[in-house]
């Protein structure tokens, strides 16, 4: 297979011209997010360039300490981002969210790297990029799940109060909200699975094919990572909401949201 074509700085810079289209649409629709788009683009570029430099060093100087530190840093930022988007939850709920994300994410990463691929968990070439996909999607799922849970509970507060007055336990009241939020968090992943291979070629598979990997090898990796992402999203959201929802009521069956 042909080697991947490297982009020089001028070829790469052309991609930023596409943002002009986004800015034009925003202006036409009077969407006041132009500053956010520019800042987000610049921040993304800086972060990815920095990550590229760090990963280059780690790949050239592989060491368990470097790999472990990078994964822990990645997990810490994922927890921070998930909590930053959901500041309204209480401290115990936040602790449960952090534990759910970290334990579920790292457990699925270890399973994938050590059993599915069969290499050392400290192998940076596999562990770091796969951890990024798994933990990143878990973060998105948890953020979406908590947001959906909180919004649905707030909009039906009158119904919840009525059920409490009727003697229904808080656990039974909140369980349908937890289930609905988990479904909401899983829908984007499930919908993307339906269209894979027909409508779209996923990012991991595309990257591997561009780098010269045989298409069938790339397909097997993509199927495996999608199943891992679905599992970690489901597990982390379930743990965060199932246990987190229990922090919203006390022994006297009073719900505090």
N, C-alpha and C positions, 0 to 999 in steps of 0.2 A: 504493500500500500504506500501511497505517496506520503512524504513527510508533511507535517503541519506547516502552513505558511505563517511566518512571523509578521506581525504588524509593526511598522515603524511609527514613530511618534506622530507624524503628519497624517498617516492613514487612520490611526487611532483617534486623533483629534476631530476627524470628520463626523464621528458618531454624535458629538455634542451638538451638531447642527440640528439634529432631530428634536432637541429640546425647544427649538424655536417654534415648532409646530404645536407643542404642548402649551407654550406661553401664549401663542396666538389664540388657541381654543379657550384658554383661561380668560384672556382679555375679552373675547367675543361673548363668552357666557357670564362675564363679570364675576369670575371666581377670584377672590383676593388671596391667592396662595402662591403667587409668583415668587415671592421672597423665600417661602418654604421650599419650593421646587429647586431654586438655585442653591440654597444652603444645603439641602439634602443631597443634591448631586455632588457638590464640592466635598461634603463630609464623607459620602460614600467613596469617592475617588481617593481621598486621603487615607481613609481607613483600609481600603483594599490594597493600596500601594504599600502601606506600612505592614499589613499582614503578609503581603508577598515577600517583602524584604526579610521579615522574621522567619517565615516558612522556608525561604531559601537557605537561611543560616541553619535552621534546625535540620533540614534534609541533608545538608552537607556535613553537619556535625550531630548525627543522631545520638541522643542520650535519653534514658528513661525520665530524668528530671525535667528536661525541656518539654517532652511530650506531656507528662503529667501536669506540669505548670500551665501549659497552653490549654489543656482540657478543663482544668479547674477555673482558669480565667474566663474561658468561654462560657462555662456553666454559671459562673457568678454574674457575668453580664446579662445572660439570658434571664436569670431570676430578677435582676434589677430592672430590666426592660418590662418584664411581665407585671411586676409590682408597680412600676412607674405609671403604667396605663390603668391601673386599678387601685388608686390611692384610697378609695372609700372603704376597703375592707379592714377589719380590725387586726391587731398585732398577731393574735394566735392564728388567724386565717392566713396572714402573710407568711408566718413560719411554716404552716402546712403546705402552702404553695411552693415555697423554696425547697422543702424536703421532697415533695412530690416530683418537682422538675428534676432535681439533682439525682435522686435515687432511681427514678424511672429511666431518665436519660442515660445515665452511666451504666445501668444494668443492661439495657438494650444494646448499647455500644459494645460492651464486653461480650455479650452473646454473639453479636454480628461479627466482630473482629476475630474472636478466639475460636468460635465454633463454625460459623458459616464460611468465613474466609480461611481460617486456620493459621493465622500468623500471631505474633506476639502483640499484646495490647500496647506495647511501647513502640511499635513500628509507626513512625510519624507519617509515612507515605499513605497508609491506609487509615490509621486511627484519627488523625486530625481532620481530613476532609469529610469523612463519614460521620464523625462526631458533630461537625458543624451542621450537616444536613439533618441529623436526628434531633439534636438538642434545639436547633433553630425552629424546626417544625413543632416540637413540643412546646416551646415558648409561645409560638403563634396560637396554637390550639388552646393552651391554658388562658392566654389573654382573652381570646374570643369567648371561651366558655364562661369565664368569670363575668365578663361584660354582659353576656346574654342572661346569665343567672341573676345578676343584680338588677338588670332592667326589668326582667319579667316579674321578679319579686316586688319591686317598687310599684309597678303598674297594677298589681293585683293585691295591694296591701289591704284593701277593704275586705276582700274575699278571705285573706289569711286571718284577719281579726275576727271575722264571723265564724270561721272554722274553730279558732281557739276558744271562742265563747261557747261553742257547741261541745267542747271537750275533746276535740281531735288533737292528738299529740303533735308537737312541732316536727318531729321526724317524719311522720306520715304526710304532713302538710308540705314540707320542703322537698320530699323525694321526687314528685313530678317535675318540680323546677330544676332539680339536678339532672334528671333524665333528659329534659328538653334542652338544657344547656350543653350537655354532652353531645346530643344529636347535632346541634348547631355547630359545635366545634369540629365535628367529624365530617360534616357535609362538604366543605371545600376539598378535602383529601379524597373523599369517595367520588365526588364529581370529576376530579382530575383523573382518577383511575379509569373511569368509564371511557374517557377520550384518548387515553394513552395508546400510541401505536397507530391510531387512525387519524385523529385530529392533530396531535402533537407528538414530537419526540422530546422526552424530558431532558432537562439540563445535564444530568450526570451521563446519560447515554450519549447525548450529542458531544459532550466534552471528550468522552473516551473514543468515539469514532473519529473526531477531529485529530486526536493524538495518535491515531493509527491502530487502535484496538479493533479486533474483528467484531463485526456487528453482533453476532450471536453471543459473544462473551460480554459485550456491553449490555445486551438485552437481559442476560441472566443477572448481572449486577443491578440493573435498574429495577427488575422485578423484586429482587431481594430487598433493596433499599426502600422501595415503596411500601412493602409489607411491614418493614421495620418502622417506618415513619407512621404508618397507620396505627400500629400497635403502641408506640410510645405516646402518640397523641391521645389515644383512647385511655391508656393507663394513667398518664399524668393528669389529664383532665378529670377522670373519675376520682382519683385519690384526692386531688385538690378540692373538688366540690363535695364529695361524699363526706370527707372528714372536716373540711372547712365549714360546711353548712352546720355542723354540730357546735361550732363556736358561736352561733347566732342566737342560741337560746339557753336558758338556765334551768335549774332543777324545778322551778315553779312554772315551767312551760311558758315563759315569757320570751318572745322573739324580739331581738334587738338588731336592727339592720341599719 
